[in-house]
Amino acid sequence: MPEEQDWRMSTILVVDDQPAVRRLLGVVLEDAGFEVQQAEGGAEALEQVTTTPPSACVLDVMMPRVDGWEVLRALRANEATANLPIVMLTAKGDPQDRLRGWELGCDAYIPKPFDPPELIKEVNAVLALSPSERGALRERQRTVVRALVEGGQGQRNDRNARNGRKAG
């Protein structure tokens, strides 16, 4: 039986513009044995990952100035941070938002409000996977969520047609 990796003392960068959310995430992650860095916005997060690289990042989407989508895009485009495990933790839980997260390269997507044990499970999971395993997982998630989004759009178009409205 393979030995289970101990991820305690890995450093997690928490990026959220709301201080109360950052504090809560800090407590949850520290209680699970992680070291926590915090950034109150996207620009600060991008600076921190280059000066003190974390083991993984928990990233909100809706932030002023530089949002989570932009941070995710920038991290994936930079060779030095392209393989950083990223967990999106956001109020944007619609299938289209999830698809966007997977397409931009997140490794896990958790809608708010969140369940702390689920967050810890996802952080541990992304830390345990190699970059190639995370890439394969992202591709599977994109395929599943894309099918849900396209299926939902088709159902909406069918409903609109039955009700005499234009699809769209």
N, C-alpha and C positions, 0 to 999 in steps of 0.2 A: 504494500500500500504506500503510495507516495506521501512524503512528509508535507503537511499543510504549511504554507508560507505564513509567517507572522508579520502583518503589515503595521503593527503598532509602531509608533514613532515615525511613520511616514508623515511628510508635511503636506497638508491640504490647504490650498489657497481658496478662501471663500470670497466671492465677489457678489455684492448686493448693495444697492444704494440705501437700503433701509437699515439703520443701526440696530434696531430690535431683532431683525432677522439675522444679521451678522452675529449678534451676541448669542442668539438661540443656536444657530448652527455651530458656533464656536464651542458652546457647552456640550452639545450632542457629540460632536467629533472628538473633543478632548476627553469626554467620558468614555469614549470607545478606544482611547489610547493614541489618538493622532495628535501631532503638533499642528497648530492652526496659524495661518497667516490670514490677514484680512485686507481687502481692498474695497473702497466705497464706490468705485466706478470702473468703467472699462479702461480708461487711459491709465489709471493707477495700476490696474491688474497687468496690463501689457508691460509696464515698466518693471513691476515686481518680478514677473516671470524671467526677465533677463538678468536682474540683479541678484535675486535669491530664488532660483528655480525650485518650484514645489514638486512633490511626487504626483500630485493630481490637483484638479481644479473643480470646485463646485460653483457654477456660474448662473446668475440670473439673466433674463433677457431684457426686461423693461427697466432701463436705466437711462438717465439723461446723458446728453452729449454722445458718448460712445456706448452703444447698447451691446447686449450679449451676443447678438448675431455678428456684429462687427468684430468683437473680440475673438469669437470662435473662428471666423474667417481668417483673421490676422494670425492667430496661433497656428492654424493648419498650413498657412502659406509660408511660414518661417521654418526653415530647415531645423533650427535649434529647438523649436517647440512643436513641430508637426506631430510628434508621437506622444505628447502630453495627454494622459487620460483626462477627459472632461465629462463631468456630469452636469447636465442642464437641470436646474431646479427653478421652476418658473410658474407663474399663474397662467401662462399661455399654454393651455392643455388641449386645444382643438387638434384634430388629426392633421390639418394643414400645417400647423405650427410644429407638431412633432416631426412631420415629414421634412420640413425645412431644417430642423435641428439635425436629423439624421443625414440629410443631403450635405449640410455644411461640415459634418464630421464629428458630432458629439458621440460619446461612447455610451451614455445612458441619459434618459429623459424622464424626469420626475415632475409631475404637476404639483403645485401648491394648492391647498394645504398638503403637507407631506407627513408621512409616517416615519419618525426617526429610525426605527429598526430597518425600514426599507432603504433609507438613505445610506446607512452603514453597510447594509448588504451590497448595495450597488457600488459604493466606493471600494469596498474590498474586492468585488468582482472585477472592476476595471483595473485595479492594481495588479490582480493576479494574472491577467491576460497579457500576452505579448502584443506588440504593435500589429503584427499580421493577424493574430486572432481577433483583436478589436476591429480591424478593418473588415474581416469576414463577417463579424457580428453586425457592424454598421450596414453592410450590404444586405444582409438578411432582413434587418429592421426596416431599411428603406423599401425593400420589396413588399413587405407585409403592410406597412403604413400607406405606401402608394396605392396598393390594392384597396385598402379601406377608404382612402380619400376618393379614388376613382369610382368605387362602388357607391359611396355616399352621394357623389355628384350625379351618378346615373339614376339613383333613386329619386333625387330631387328633381331631375329633369323629367322622369316618368310622372311624378306627382304633379309637377307644373303642367305637363301636357294634359293630364286628366282634368285639371282644374281650368284649362283654357288659357294658361299663361305661357309666355315665352320661356324657354329654357335659358339658364345662364346664371 
